[in-house]
Amino acid sequence: MADSESLETITEHERILQEIESTDTACVGPTLRSVYDDQPNAHKRFMEKLDARIRNHDREIEKMCNFHHQGFVDAITELLKVRADAEKLMGQVSDTNRRLQDAGREVTAQTEEVIRCRIQQRNMATTVEKLQLCIPVLEMYKAVDVIVDLLFITLFSQAQQHRTFNSAVQKQVTLSCAKPLYGLNGRTPLHHNGLSTEAADDEEMDEEVLTVQDLVDFSPVYRCLHIYTVLGDRETFENYYRKQRKKQARLVLQPQSNMHETVEGYRKYFNQIVGFFVVEDHILHATQGLVTRAFTDELWNMALSKIIAVLRTHSSYCNDPDLVLELKNLIVIFADTLQGYGFPVNRLFDLLFEVRDQYNETLLKKWALVFRDIFEQDNYSPIPVENEEEYKAVISRFPFHDAEIEKQQFPKKLPMSQSVPQIYSQVKEFIYASLKFSESLHRSSTEIDDMLRKSTNLLLTRTLSSCLQNLIKKPHIGLTELVQIIINTTHLEHACKYLEDFITNITNVSPETVHTTRLYGLSTFKDARHAAEGEIYTKLNQKIDEFIQLADYEWGMAESDGRASGYLMDLINFLRSTFQVFTHLPGKVAQTACMSACKHLATSLMQMLLDTELKQISMGLSGTLDSYGLSSIHHSEPVPGFQGDTLQLAFIDLRQLLDLFMVWDWSTYLADYGQPTSKYLRVNPSTALALLEKMKDTSKKNIIFSQFRKNDRDKQKLIETVVKQLRSLVNGMSQHS
């Protein structure tokens, strides 16, 4: 029976081994499990069988390796021999490739040369073909040489017009430089061409008037027109003439790309256009039907649209106000010249309003640099005058009148700094510069007055205002400079009415006239002054913070030494000197700055006491913060004008809190709490509780309150009682809210 079971086991194990060898490894698990499901020691016999099978396979692998080893060695040996041959072959292939590339480049170059030759050959053939087609036209031009004469007439006309137009422009510039637009009293009007009426009359008498016939020989045109008329083909010549003149007009209207760089570029452009249309006007009146009014109007309208587009584009590139002014003068002369020949030029004068805006923009940019330089060079100190001559020199440039200062003996100081008369003078210079553009625009005095006031408003509200705002924000501008800026803007604001009168004297237009534009300088200087005031408050508070950051308190000192701390005394001295400077400011500004500084100081000191990082404080410190220093501020009346104890209100919260702790008057505080007549009405229970918590004794840190040493137990109980009552008040407030 045992032999039968052993035989079956052997057979089963053999089957399992065959199954392991022939199946996927993922299915081996169930097969192996069957070994353990058989007899108890069957798995040991299976392991022996498995080891024997493994050894058998190892022997077979070893036999196979021994059998193939020599062949593998031989194959490697042969491969090593082939490598050397392969390297030699690679070198030969590279050399062959290089030779092929060199040969290919030569072939490619020759191919490209052939292609170029064929292209040239084709172009030459095409040129010959086109020239053959043009031969009849060339022969016609050769036969009709009168057309060539016509072309010379056009060129000659432009040259003559160039000289005539240049002469007129030169006279305009010379006389404009020699005489201002208006006299010193602002009431001497000028002729529309830039001359005074008398000078214009004398100039007309001295100058010989030349007509178009004196400058240009039109006989070739007349002969050509006569020939075609006799031949009965007048219409052909008329159509040809008009077509050619349209083409020539387009060439004349094409400007040079750099025309906007110099006045000569604009002058050449206008010269050739004037010459063209003067010729057309003469042809219109001297011939019957060669051109018509409708044709010249159409030609002029086309030209006018192109001229306006060109001038609008090129003038926008110009940043020099002098060049823009020269351009304006050329446009005026150009428009007046063509208007004299019957061409409508209203659109050109409308264009001048756009050019005027461009001119004003360039002036504003120029004056922005002027103002910036004035502010950078100012010393922000009152102007010293040593004698009557210096005093008159200042008031001749700026309308300053002060009866008290006039009574003072020399030397003396004027309240504004040197930038004030300079700014005022530059505003007047800007008005003069803006006025130059209004010359010869054929506008009424009212319109000129309006233009001047609008441009001056832009100078004040945009350019000067921006310069002032930027100046105020600069880091190097301190409190003294800000005070002087406020004084300066106050005087400039008062001077605005004199600028109004200045413009009125120039234009002779009463400011009471309906629709007269007012100057907005008042708002400009008020805004700048308000910005300076705000910057004063900010810088003053920052300076106070710097002093407070230097504070180095001995928080646990037992007794006060009766003096304010060193940093607080330095701060008080700084505030006194600063408030002394404020006496030059308007009363309301000085008082606001003083009150703002005191409030900020009181708030900062309160925050220092209640800082959560400060865990302990003694009664000695609260004495140091007593009114030794603070009282000296509000009792000395640093800035005049405060009524009663108004300044004390800035310190009232801190003062009542310190008084409460110094007097230790908790019974009064607790009894009167919530009453409007309470002595400590401004002391919040939460604030008092937070400060008292910092003072009370703690078992962990063993910090003893300085005045508890004699009767420490009783006072300790008193503090605990007060703390409980304060907490009760705080909790009651929270529930009520």
Buried (B, 14 or more C-beta within 10 A) or exposed (E): EEEEEEEEBEEBBEEBBEBBEEEEEEEEEEBEEBBEEBBEEBBEBBEEBBEEBEEEEEEEEEEEEEEEEEEEEEEEEEEEEEEEEEEEEEEEEEEEEEEEEEEEEEEEEEEEEEEEEEEEEEEEEEEEEEEEEEEEEEEEEEEEEBBEBBEEBBEBBBBBBBEBBBEBBEBBBEBBEEBBBBEEEBEEEBBEBBBBEEBBEEBEEEEEEEEBEEBBEBEBBBEBBEBBBEEEEBEEBBEEBBEBBEEEBEEBBEBEEEBBBEBEBBBBBBBBBBBBBBBBBBBBEEBEEBBEEEBBEEBBEBBBEBBBEBBEEBBEEBEBBBBBBBBBBBBBBBBBBBBEBBBEBEBBBEBBEBBBEBBBBBBBEBBBEBBBEBBEEBEBEBBEBEEEEBBEEBBEBBBBEEEEBEEEEEEBEBBBBBBBBBBBBBBBEBBBBBBBBBBBBEBEBBBBBBBBBBBBBBBBBEBBBBBBBEBBEEEEBEBEBBBBBBBBBBBBBBBBBEBBEBBBBBBBBEBEEEEBBEBBBBBBBEBBBEBBBEBBBEBBBEBBEEBBEEBEBEEBBBEBEEEBBEBBBEBBEBBEEBBEBBEBBBEEBBBBBBBBBBBBBBBBBBEEBBEEEBEBBBBBBBBBBBBBBBBBBBEEEBBEEBEEEEBBBBBBBBBBBBBBBBEBBBEEBBEBBEEEEBBBBBBBBBBBBBBBBBBBBEEEEEBBBBBBEEEEEEBBEBBEEBBEBBBEBBEEEEEEE
